[in-house]
């Protein structure tokens, strides 16, 4: 009896997980993560290969991405044995983050502007309600009739 319950519980879990995984939002999120990872690589390359060579012209000592604080000297001749805090690498990651955040801000802003224009176009294109139009015409006619009667009065 306990085995039967565990099988049905496992089947229910798998069924629920399959429904969740096949929803459009999860698939959209997976695609966004993949594109975001590729975009991050592009931004990192942009910063390392285009921005930093220009910045290093103005910084004495060259590329600040190699800046570090040495905690313990390594064994001579053994690469990677030095213990250091990689400050330059961390600062480079911060620059990457701000560039990505700025680009995302611009994209969201453009999408919001496009959506507003779309909503305005839909509102302008929506046909007027015939009942409202006829009520407005009747009100206008009654106002003119009232003014005419008052002027003759």
C-alpha positions in Angstrom: 0.0 0.0 0.0 2.8 2.4 0.9 4.6 1.6 -2.4 1.4 2.4 -4.4 1.2 5.8 -2.6 4.8 6.6 -3.4 4.4 5.7 -7.0 1.3 7.9 -7.4 3.0 10.7 -5.5 6.1 10.4 -7.8 3.8 10.3 -10.9 2.0 13.4 -9.7 5.2 15.2 -9.0 6.5 14.3 -12.5 3.2 15.3 -14.1 3.3 18.6 -12.2 6.9 19.2 -13.1 6.3 18.5 -16.8 3.4 21.0 -16.9 5.6 23.6 -15.2 8.5 23.0 -17.5 6.4 23.2 -20.6 4.8 26.5 -19.7 5.8 29.3 -22.0 7.3 31.4 -19.2 9.8 28.8 -18.3 10.9 28.3 -21.9 11.1 32.1 -22.3 13.2 32.3 -19.2 15.6 29.6 -20.4 16.1 31.4 -23.7 16.6 34.7 -21.9 19.3 33.1 -19.7 21.1 31.7 -22.7 21.0 35.0 -24.6 22.0 36.9 -21.4 25.1 34.7 -21.0 26.1 35.3 -24.6 25.4 39.1 -24.2 27.6 39.0 -21.0 30.5 37.6 -23.0 30.1 40.3 -25.7 30.1 43.0 -23.0 33.2 41.5 -21.3 35.0 41.4 -24.7 33.9 45.0 -25.4 35.3 46.2 -22.0 38.5 44.1 -22.2 39.3 44.6 -25.9 38.0 48.1 -26.7 37.4 50.1 -23.6 40.3 49.1 -21.4 43.0 49.7 -24.0 41.7 53.3 -24.3 41.5 53.7 -20.5 45.0 52.2 -19.9 46.4 55.0 -22.1 45.4 57.4 -19.3 46.4 55.2 -16.3 50.1 55.0 -15.4 51.2 51.4 -15.3 48.9 50.0 -18.0 45.8 47.8 -17.6 44.2 48.1 -14.2 42.6 44.6 -14.6 45.9 43.1 -13.6 46.1 45.2 -10.4 46.4 43.0 -7.3 47.4 43.0 -3.7 50.0 40.3 -3.0 49.3 38.4 0.3 52.0 35.8 0.1 54.9 35.4 -2.4 54.8 32.2 -4.3 57.4 29.6 -5.0 59.9 30.8 -7.6 59.3 29.1 -10.9 55.9 27.7 -9.9 53.1 29.5 -11.7 50.0 30.2 -9.7 51.5 29.7 -6.3 51.3 33.4 -5.4 48.4 34.3 -3.1 46.9 37.7 -4.1 43.6 39.6 -4.1 42.7 40.4 -7.7 41.3 43.9 -7.3 41.6 44.8 -11.0 39.6 41.8 -12.0 36.9 42.6 -9.5 36.7 46.2 -10.7 36.5 45.0 -14.3 33.5 42.8 -13.3 31.9 45.9 -11.8 32.4 47.8 -15.0 30.9 44.9 -17.0 27.9 44.9 -14.6 27.2 48.6 -15.1 27.4 48.4 -18.8 25.0 45.4 -18.9 22.7 47.2 -16.5 22.7 50.4 -18.6 22.0 48.4 -21.8 19.1 46.6 -20.1 17.8 49.9 -18.9 17.8 51.3 -22.4 16.1 48.2 -23.8 13.3 48.3 -21.2 12.9 52.0 -21.7 12.5 51.5 -25.5 10.0 48.7 -25.0 8.0 50.8 -22.6 7.9 53.7 -25.1 6.9 51.3 -27.9 4.1 49.9 -25.7 2.8 53.4 -24.9 2.7 54.2 -28.6 0.9 51.0 -29.3 -1.7 51.7 -26.6 -2.3 55.2 -27.9 -2.7 53.9 -31.4 -5.2 51.3 -30.2 -7.1 54.0 -28.3 -7.3 56.2 -31.3 -8.2 53.4 -33.6 -11.0 52.1 -31.4 -14.4 52.9 -33.0 -16.6 55.3 -31.0 -19.6 53.7 -29.3 -22.7 54.6 -31.3 -24.8 55.1 -28.2 -22.3 57.7 -26.8 -22.1 59.5 -30.1 -25.9 59.7 -30.4 -26.1 61.0 -26.7 -23.5 63.7 -27.4 -25.5 64.8 -30.5 -28.7 64.9 -28.6 -27.1 66.9 -25.8 -25.7 69.4 -28.2 -29.1 69.7 -30.0 -30.9 70.3 -26.7 -28.4 72.9 -25.6 -28.9 74.8 -28.9 -32.7 74.5 -28.6 -32.5 75.8 -25.0 -30.4 78.8 -26.1 -32.7 79.6 -29.0 -35.8 79.5 -26.8 -34.2 81.6 -24.1 -33.1 84.2 -26.7 -36.8 84.5 -28.0 -38.2 84.4 -24.5 
